[in-house]
Amino acid sequence: MTLSVLLASAIAATALSAGILGYHFIAGLRWVDALLNASMILAGMGPVDPMANSASKVFASAYAMFSGLVLLSAVGIVLTPIFHRVLHRFHLDKD
């Protein structure tokens, strides 16, 4: 379980870092604002700052799609060991 949580955390941290860098360099936001936007999108809450140009809007759109996949993947990674244990508990893994 610990390994699953660490793996999911590493994936989320990598995705958050990519979002921070993109919002800072592409959208021109300050570091703190880039962190806020990236974390809000990654958590599924939505953007905070309006995007000023087309490049930043395309990045924000792509990052939102990517973040949805990361969120679902991280939840799946964390829940897999629990579901596996439930299958063993009820002997549902036998034919």
MARBA-3410 file (N, C-alpha, C, O; in Angstrom, 1 decimal):
95
0.8,-1.2,0.0,0.0,0.0,0.0,0.9,1.2,0.0,0.6,2.2,-0.7 ~ 1.9,1.2,0.8,2.8,2.4,0.9,3.5,2.6,-0.5,3.6,3.8,-0.9 ~ 3.9,1.5,-1.2,4.5,1.7,-2.5,3.5,2.3,-3.5,3.9,3.1,-4.3 ~ 2.3,1.9,-3.4,1.2,2.5,-4.3,1.0,4.0,-4.0,0.9,4.8,-5.0 ~ 1.0,4.3,-2.8,0.8,5.8,-2.4,2.0,6.6,-2.9,1.9,7.7,-3.4
3.2,6.0,-2.7,4.4,6.7,-3.1,4.5,6.9,-4.6,4.9,7.9,-5.1 ~ 4.1,5.8,-5.4,4.1,5.9,-6.8,3.0,6.9,-7.3,3.3,7.7,-8.2 ~ 1.9,6.9,-6.7,0.8,7.9,-7.1,1.3,9.3,-6.8,1.0,10.2,-7.5 ~ 2.0,9.5,-5.6,2.5,10.8,-5.3,3.5,11.3,-6.2,3.6,12.5,-6.6 ~ 4.4,10.4,-6.6,5.5,10.7,-7.6,4.9,11.2,-8.9,5.3,12.1,-9.6
3.9,10.4,-9.4,3.2,10.8,-10.6,2.5,12.1,-10.5,2.6,13.0,-11.4 ~ 1.8,12.4,-9.4,1.1,13.7,-9.2,2.2,14.8,-9.1,1.9,15.9,-9.6 ~ 3.3,14.6,-8.4,4.3,15.6,-8.3,4.9,16.0,-9.6,5.2,17.1,-9.9 ~ 5.1,14.9,-10.5,5.7,15.2,-11.8,4.7,16.0,-12.6,5.1,16.9,-13.4 ~ 3.4,15.6,-12.6,2.4,16.3,-13.4,2.3,17.7,-12.9,2.1,18.7,-13.7
2.3,17.9,-11.5,2.3,19.3,-11.0,3.4,20.1,-11.4,3.3,21.3,-11.8 ~ 4.6,19.5,-11.4,5.8,20.3,-11.9,5.7,20.7,-13.4,6.1,21.8,-13.7 ~ 5.2,19.8,-14.2,5.0,20.1,-15.6,4.0,21.3,-15.8,4.2,22.2,-16.6 ~ 3.0,21.2,-15.0,2.0,22.3,-15.0,2.5,23.7,-14.6,2.3,24.7,-15.2 ~ 3.3,23.6,-13.5,3.9,24.9,-13.0,4.8,25.5,-14.0,4.8,26.7,-14.3
5.7,24.6,-14.6,6.6,25.1,-15.7,5.9,25.7,-16.9,6.2,26.7,-17.4 ~ 4.8,25.0,-17.3,4.0,25.4,-18.4,3.3,26.7,-18.2,3.3,27.6,-19.0 ~ 2.7,26.8,-17.0,2.0,28.1,-16.7,3.0,29.2,-16.5,2.7,30.4,-16.9 ~ 4.2,29.0,-16.0,5.1,30.0,-15.8,5.7,30.5,-17.2,5.8,31.7,-17.4 ~ 6.2,29.5,-18.0,6.9,29.9,-19.2,6.0,30.2,-20.4,6.3,31.0,-21.2
4.9,29.5,-20.5,4.0,29.6,-21.6,3.0,30.7,-21.4,2.7,31.6,-22.2 ~ 2.3,30.7,-20.2,1.3,31.7,-19.9,1.9,32.9,-19.2,1.1,33.9,-19.2 ~ 3.1,32.9,-18.8,3.7,34.1,-18.2,3.3,34.4,-16.8,3.4,35.6,-16.4 ~ 2.8,33.5,-16.1,2.3,33.7,-14.7,3.5,33.7,-13.8,4.6,33.0,-14.1 ~ 3.4,34.4,-12.7,4.4,34.3,-11.6,4.4,32.9,-11.1,3.5,32.1,-11.2
5.5,32.5,-10.4,5.7,31.1,-9.9,4.5,30.7,-8.9,4.0,29.6,-9.1 ~ 4.1,31.6,-8.0,3.1,31.3,-7.1,1.7,31.1,-7.8,0.9,30.2,-7.5 ~ 1.5,32.0,-8.8,0.3,31.9,-9.6,0.3,30.6,-10.5,-0.8,30.0,-10.7 ~ 1.4,30.3,-11.0,1.6,29.1,-11.8,1.3,27.8,-10.9,0.6,26.9,-11.3 ~ 1.8,27.8,-9.7,1.5,26.7,-8.7,0.1,26.7,-8.4,-0.5,25.6,-8.4
-0.6,27.8,-8.2,-2.0,27.8,-7.9,-2.8,27.2,-9.0,-3.7,26.4,-8.8 ~ -2.6,27.7,-10.3,-3.3,27.2,-11.4,-3.1,25.8,-11.7,-4.0,25.0,-11.9 ~ -1.8,25.3,-11.6,-1.5,23.9,-11.9,-2.2,23.0,-10.8,-2.7,21.9,-11.2 ~ -2.1,23.4,-9.6,-2.7,22.5,-8.5,-4.2,22.5,-8.6,-4.8,21.5,-8.3 ~ -4.8,23.6,-9.0,-6.3,23.6,-9.1,-6.7,22.8,-10.3,-7.7,22.1,-10.1
-6.0,22.9,-11.4,-6.4,22.0,-12.5,-6.2,20.6,-12.2,-7.0,19.7,-12.5 ~ -5.0,20.2,-11.6,-4.7,18.9,-11.3,-5.7,18.2,-10.3,-6.0,17.1,-10.4 ~ -6.2,19.0,-9.4,-7.2,18.5,-8.4,-8.6,18.5,-9.0,-9.5,18.0,-8.4 ~ -8.8,19.0,-10.2,-10.1,19.0,-10.9,-11.0,20.1,-10.5,-12.2,20.1,-10.7 ~ -10.4,21.2,-9.9,-11.3,22.3,-9.5,-11.5,23.3,-10.6,-12.6,24.0,-10.7
-10.5,23.5,-11.5,-10.7,24.5,-12.6,-9.6,25.6,-12.5,-8.9,25.7,-11.5 ~ -9.5,26.4,-13.5,-8.4,27.4,-13.6,-8.8,28.6,-12.7,-9.9,28.9,-12.4 ~ -7.8,29.4,-12.3,-7.9,30.5,-11.5,-7.7,31.8,-12.3,-8.6,32.7,-12.3 ~ -6.6,31.9,-13.0,-6.3,33.1,-13.8,-6.8,32.9,-15.3,-6.7,31.8,-15.8 ~ -7.2,34.0,-15.9,-7.6,33.9,-17.3,-6.3,33.8,-18.1,-5.3,34.4,-17.8
-6.3,33.1,-19.2,-5.2,33.0,-20.1,-5.2,34.1,-21.1,-6.2,34.5,-21.7 ~ -4.0,34.8,-21.3,-4.0,36.0,-22.1,-3.8,35.8,-23.6,-4.3,36.6,-24.4 ~ -3.1,34.7,-24.0,-2.9,34.5,-25.4,-3.2,33.1,-25.9,-3.6,32.2,-25.1 ~ -3.2,32.8,-27.2,-3.6,31.5,-27.7,-2.7,30.4,-27.2,-3.2,29.3,-26.9 ~ -1.4,30.6,-27.1,-0.5,29.5,-26.7,-0.8,29.1,-25.3,-0.8,27.9,-25.0
-1.1,30.1,-24.4,-1.5,29.7,-23.0,-2.8,29.0,-22.9,-3.0,28.1,-22.1 ~ -3.7,29.3,-23.8,-5.0,28.7,-23.8,-4.9,27.2,-24.3,-5.5,26.3,-23.8 ~ -4.1,27.0,-25.3,-3.8,25.7,-25.8,-3.1,24.8,-24.7,-3.5,23.7,-24.5 ~ -2.1,25.4,-24.0,-1.5,24.7,-23.0,-2.4,24.4,-21.8,-2.5,23.2,-21.4 ~ -3.3,25.3,-21.4,-4.2,25.1,-20.3,-5.2,24.0,-20.7,-5.6,23.2,-19.9
-5.6,23.9,-22.0,-6.5,22.9,-22.4,-5.9,21.5,-22.4,-6.4,20.6,-21.9 ~ -4.7,21.5,-22.9,-3.9,20.2,-22.9,-3.6,19.7,-21.5,-3.7,18.5,-21.2 ~ -3.2,20.7,-20.6,-2.9,20.3,-19.3,-4.1,19.8,-18.5,-4.0,18.9,-17.7 ~ -5.3,20.4,-18.8,-6.5,20.0,-18.1,-6.8,18.5,-18.5,-7.2,17.7,-17.7 ~ -6.7,18.2,-19.8,-7.0,16.8,-20.3,-6.0,15.9,-19.7,-6.3,14.8,-19.2
-4.7,16.3,-19.6,-3.7,15.4,-19.0,-3.9,15.2,-17.5,-3.7,14.1,-17.0 ~ -4.3,16.3,-16.9,-4.6,16.2,-15.4,-5.7,15.3,-15.1,-5.7,14.6,-14.0 ~ -6.7,15.2,-15.9,-7.8,14.3,-15.7,-7.3,12.9,-15.7,-7.7,12.0,-14.9 ~ -6.5,12.6,-16.7,-5.9,11.2,-16.8,-5.0,10.9,-15.6,-5.0,9.8,-15.1 ~ -4.2,11.9,-15.2,-3.3,11.7,-14.0,-4.1,11.4,-12.8,-3.8,10.5,-12.0
-5.2,12.2,-12.6,-6.0,12.0,-11.4,-6.6,10.6,-11.3,-6.6,9.9,-10.3 ~ -7.2,10.2,-12.5,-7.8,8.8,-12.5,-6.8,7.7,-12.3,-7.0,6.7,-11.7 ~ -5.6,7.9,-12.9,-4.5,6.9,-12.8,-4.0,6.8,-11.3,-3.8,5.7,-10.8 ~ -3.9,8.0,-10.7,-3.4,8.0,-9.3,-4.4,7.3,-8.4,-4.0,6.5,-7.5 ~ -5.7,7.6,-8.6,-6.7,6.9,-7.8,-6.7,5.4,-8.0,-6.8,4.6,-7.1
-6.5,5.0,-9.3,-6.5,3.6,-9.6,-5.3,2.9,-9.0,-5.4,1.8,-8.5 ~ -4.1,3.6,-9.0,-2.9,3.0,-8.4,-3.1,2.8,-6.9,-2.6,1.8,-6.3 ~ -3.7,3.8,-6.2,-3.9,3.7,-4.8,-4.9,2.6,-4.4,-4.8,1.9,-3.4 ~ -6.0,2.5,-5.2,-7.1,1.6,-4.9,-6.8,0.1,-5.3,-7.5,-0.8,-4.8 ~ -5.9,-0.1,-6.2,-5.6,-1.4,-6.7,-5.2,-2.4,-5.6,-5.8,-3.5,-5.5
-4.3,-2.1,-4.6,-4.0,-3.0,-3.6,-5.2,-3.3,-2.7,-5.3,-4.4,-2.1 ~ -6.0,-2.3,-2.5,-7.2,-2.5,-1.6,-8.2,-3.5,-2.3,-8.6,-4.4,-1.7 ~ -8.4,-3.3,-3.6,-9.3,-4.2,-4.3,-8.7,-5.6,-4.4,-9.5,-6.6,-4.3 ~ -7.4,-5.7,-4.6,-6.8,-7.0,-4.6,-7.0,-7.7,-3.3,-7.2,-8.9,-3.3 ~ -6.8,-7.0,-2.2,-7.0,-7.6,-0.8,-8.5,-8.1,-0.7,-8.7,-9.1,-0.1
-9.4,-7.3,-1.1,-10.8,-7.7,-1.0,-11.1,-8.9,-1.8,-11.8,-9.8,-1.3 ~ -10.5,-9.0,-3.0,-10.7,-10.3,-3.8,-10.1,-11.5,-3.0,-10.8,-12.5,-3.0 ~ -9.0,-11.3,-2.4,-8.4,-12.4,-1.6,-9.3,-12.8,-0.4,-9.5,-13.9,-0.1 ~ -9.8,-11.7,0.2,-10.7,-11.9,1.4,-11.9,-12.8,1.1,-12.3,-13.6,1.9 ~ -12.5,-12.5,0.0,-13.7,-13.2,-0.4,-13.5,-14.4,-1.3,-14.4,-15.0,-1.8
-12.2,-14.7,-1.5,-11.8,-15.8,-2.4,-12.4,-15.7,-3.8,-12.8,-16.7,-4.4 ~ -12.5,-14.5,-4.3,-13.1,-14.3,-5.6,-12.1,-14.5,-6.7,-12.4,-14.4,-7.9 ~ -10.8,-14.7,-6.3,-9.8,-14.9,-7.3,-9.7,-16.4,-7.8,-8.9,-16.7,-8.7 ~ -10.4,-17.3,-7.2,-10.4,-18.7,-7.5,-11.4,-19.0,-8.6,-12.5,-18.4,-8.6 ~ -11.2,-20.0,-9.4,-12.2,-20.4,-10.4,-13.3,-21.1,-9.9,-14.2,-21.5,-10.6
END
